[in-house]
Amino acid sequence: MTKKLFTKGDIMDYSDCMPSTISWALSALAYDENRMVDHVQKLFPSFKTHCWSHDNGSHFHGVTIDPRIRIWHWHRGTDGYDTLGKLESWFNNFCVGTGKDGTHNGMDRLAHHAFDDAKYYLEKYDYIYECGHSQGGGVAPLDACLCVENLTPKHVHADLFSAPPCVTPTGAKRINMYIHNGMLSCNRYVMPGDPIASQALRMQRLPLLNGEDVGEEVILPDLFVQRIGPGELLNHSCRVQNAAYMMLITKYSFEPPAKDLKLLSKIHDWIVN
């Protein structure tokens, strides 16, 4: 059955929503690669979108541009166009070794490829938003650092949804330095019961799993949780991560702008149906 994001006469422009709301919408919609451009065009008629895909769809990312001076660089999570693409995407996750810079080798490779693809667009804007879910949430802060180090934006912000650690304590010093200097800000949205938030990826005694979280942690409400056993893996899936549409209630003192809630509710309905 074909999923329909909108019904006739239901199109409206949500471009004035909070930037973090748009970050989540783009991070979630990125999983529907073939229709991503169409989705964005219907949600934000004034925005422009460019996408890149590599290695059987194992790496999919893009930029969505608000002509008013801001740009979003979004990164899809682990997936692929076919079985080979999915395996290649998972291979990047399992390249957990780190170099002297303390950065996850697989995600660092993806971050550099993504930055090279998008640099032409990123360098034109003063405000850059990096965002992604799962693997994309691990790549986003690394790309945010590349933006700070190689471009001249006024500010870079990263919104990370269900993100695994992408750096060791050594690598975290690089990100935290930019945060402390005011050049970069970062929100890391976490859902209760999400296995990606477990201590298994943050074991200080194991060099290859010595993960460090970065940014300000925002705990999402424990909604739509599906308990399916010891791993509770669905708590991490994009379908369940749609509970992030309630993030505004957490983040903005129970007074979320109505337009933001309408957008997030619409994306939520699109994912679960």
C-alpha positions in Angstrom: 0.0 0.0 0.0 1.3 3.4 -0.9 1.7 5.8 2.0 0.1 9.2 1.4 1.6 12.0 3.4 -1.1 14.5 2.6 -4.7 14.5 1.4 -6.0 17.0 -1.1 -6.2 20.5 0.2 -4.0 19.6 3.2 -0.8 21.3 2.1 0.5 24.2 4.2 3.9 25.7 4.7 5.5 24.9 8.1 8.7 26.9 7.4 8.3 29.1 10.5 8.4 26.1 12.9 11.1 25.9 15.4 14.4 24.7 13.8 14.6 21.6 16.0 11.1 20.6 14.9 12.2 20.8 11.3 15.4 18.9 12.1 13.3 16.0 13.5 10.9 16.1 10.5 13.8 15.9 8.0 15.6 13.2 10.1 12.5 11.0 10.1 11.4 11.6 6.4 14.9 10.7 5.2 14.0 7.0 5.5 11.6 7.4 2.6 14.5 8.1 0.2 12.6 8.0 -3.1 10.1 10.6 -2.0 12.2 12.8 0.3 12.3 15.7 -2.1 8.5 15.5 -2.7 7.8 15.4 1.1 9.9 18.4 1.8 8.4 20.4 -1.1 4.9 19.7 0.3 5.9 20.5 3.9 8.0 23.6 3.1 7.1 25.0 -0.4 9.7 27.7 -0.1 12.6 25.4 0.7 14.9 23.7 -1.7 16.4 20.2 -1.2 19.3 18.3 -2.7 20.1 14.7 -1.9 23.1 12.4 -2.2 23.2 8.6 -2.2 26.2 6.3 -2.1 27.0 2.6 -2.2 23.6 1.0 -2.9 21.9 3.6 -0.7 24.0 2.6 2.4 24.7 6.3 2.9 21.9 8.8 2.2 22.0 12.5 3.2 21.0 15.9 1.9 20.5 19.5 2.5 17.3 21.4 2.8 17.6 25.2 2.3 15.6 28.0 3.8 16.4 30.9 1.5 16.3 33.2 4.5 19.9 32.4 5.6 19.7 28.9 7.1 20.3 25.4 5.9 19.7 21.9 7.3 22.2 19.1 6.6 20.3 15.9 7.4 21.6 12.3 7.6 19.5 9.2 7.4 20.1 6.3 9.8 21.2 2.8 9.1 19.5 1.5 5.9 20.0 0.7 2.3 18.2 0.3 -1.0 18.7 -3.5 -1.0 20.3 -6.2 1.1 23.8 -5.3 0.0 23.2 -1.6 0.8 21.9 -2.5 4.3 25.0 -4.6 4.9 27.3 -1.8 3.8 25.4 0.6 6.1 25.8 -1.7 9.1 29.5 -2.2 8.2 30.0 1.5 8.8 28.4 1.1 12.3 30.8 -1.7 13.2 33.9 0.1 12.2 34.2 1.1 15.8 37.9 1.6 15.9 39.2 5.1 16.5 42.2 7.0 15.5 44.3 9.4 17.6 41.5 11.9 17.3 39.2 9.6 19.2 36.5 9.5 16.4 34.5 6.5 15.4 36.1 5.4 12.1 32.9 4.4 10.3 31.0 7.6 11.2 34.0 9.8 10.6 34.3 8.4 7.0 30.6 9.1 6.4 30.9 12.6 7.9 33.8 13.5 5.6 32.0 12.2 2.5 28.8 14.0 3.5 30.7 17.3 4.1 32.4 17.1 0.8 29.1 16.5 -1.0 27.3 19.4 0.7 30.1 21.9 1.2 29.1 23.9 -1.9 25.7 24.6 -0.3 26.8 24.8 3.4 29.4 27.5 2.8 26.7 30.0 1.6 24.7 30.1 4.8 25.3 31.8 8.2 23.2 29.3 10.2 23.7 25.6 9.7 21.7 22.8 11.3 23.1 19.3 11.3 20.6 16.6 12.2 20.0 12.8 12.0 18.5 9.8 13.6 20.5 6.7 14.8 23.6 6.4 12.5 22.7 9.9 11.2 22.7 11.2 14.7 26.3 9.9 15.1 27.4 11.5 11.9 25.8 14.9 12.5 28.1 16.2 15.3 31.2 15.2 13.3 29.9 17.1 10.3 29.0 20.0 12.6 32.7 20.2 13.6 33.8 20.1 10.0 31.5 23.1 9.3 33.1 25.0 12.2 36.6 24.1 11.1 36.3 24.7 7.4 33.6 27.3 6.9 32.7 30.6 8.4 29.1 30.3 9.7 27.8 32.5 12.5 26.6 29.4 14.3 26.2 25.6 13.8 23.6 23.6 15.7 23.2 19.8 15.9 20.0 17.9 16.7 20.8 14.3 17.4 17.9 11.7 17.7 18.7 8.3 19.3 22.3 8.9 18.5 25.1 6.4 19.4 28.3 7.8 20.8 30.6 8.8 17.9 33.6 9.8 19.9 35.8 8.7 22.8 36.5 11.2 25.7 39.5 12.3 23.5 37.2 13.1 20.6 34.6 14.7 22.8 37.1 17.4 23.8 37.1 18.6 20.2 33.3 19.0 20.1 33.1 20.4 23.6 35.7 23.0 22.8 33.5 24.4 20.0 30.4 24.2 22.3 32.2 26.1 25.1 33.4 28.8 22.6 29.8 29.4 21.4 30.6 28.3 17.8 28.5 25.1 18.1 25.5 23.9 20.1 24.1 20.4 20.3 20.9 18.8 21.6 20.8 15.0 22.0 17.3 13.6 22.2 17.0 10.3 24.1 14.0 8.0 24.5 13.6 5.8 27.6 14.4 2.2 27.0 16.3 2.9 23.7 19.1 0.3 23.5 21.3 2.8 21.8 21.4 4.7 25.1 22.7 1.6 27.0 26.0 1.4 28.7 27.2 -1.3 26.3 28.5 1.4 23.9 30.1 3.4 26.7 32.3 0.9 28.4 35.4 2.8 29.6 37.5 -0.3 29.9 37.1 -1.4 26.3 39.0 0.9 24.0 36.8 0.2 20.9 33.6 0.9 22.9 34.8 3.7 25.0 32.0 6.0 23.8 31.3 9.5 25.1 28.0 11.4 24.7 28.1 15.0 23.6 25.7 17.9 23.8 22.8 18.7 26.1 20.6 15.7 26.8 16.9 16.0 26.4 14.9 13.0 27.7 11.8 12.4 25.6 8.5 11.3 27.2 8.0 7.6 27.5 5.4 7.3 24.8 4.5 4.7 22.2 7.0 2.3 23.7 6.8 -1.2 22.3 8.4 -3.8 24.6 9.5 -6.8 22.6 12.0 -8.6 24.7 15.5 -8.1 26.2 16.6 -5.8 23.5 13.5 -3.7 23.1 14.9 -2.9 19.7 11.7 -1.2 18.5 12.4 1.5 21.0 15.2 2.6 18.7 13.4 2.3 15.3 12.2 5.3 13.4 8.6 4.2 13.8 8.9 4.4 17.6 11.2 7.3 17.6 8.2 9.3 16.3 7.5 9.9 20.0 10.0 12.7 19.5 7.1 14.7 18.2 6.4 15.4 21.9 9.9 16.8 22.3 8.5 20.4 22.3 6.5 19.7 25.4 9.7 18.6 27.1 11.9 21.4 25.6 9.6 24.4 25.6 8.0 24.3 29.1 4.7 22.8 28.0 3.9 25.7 25.7 4.8 24.3 22.2 3.8 26.5 19.2 0.6 25.0 17.7 2.2 24.9 14.2 5.1 22.8 15.5 2.7 20.3 17.1 0.7 20.1 13.9 3.8 19.4 11.8 5.2 16.8 14.3 1.8 15.1 14.6 1.5 14.9 10.8 5.0 13.3 10.5 4.0 10.9 13.4 0.9 9.8 11.5 2.8 9.3 8.3 5.3 7.0 10.0 3.0 4.8 12.0 0.4 4.4 9.3 
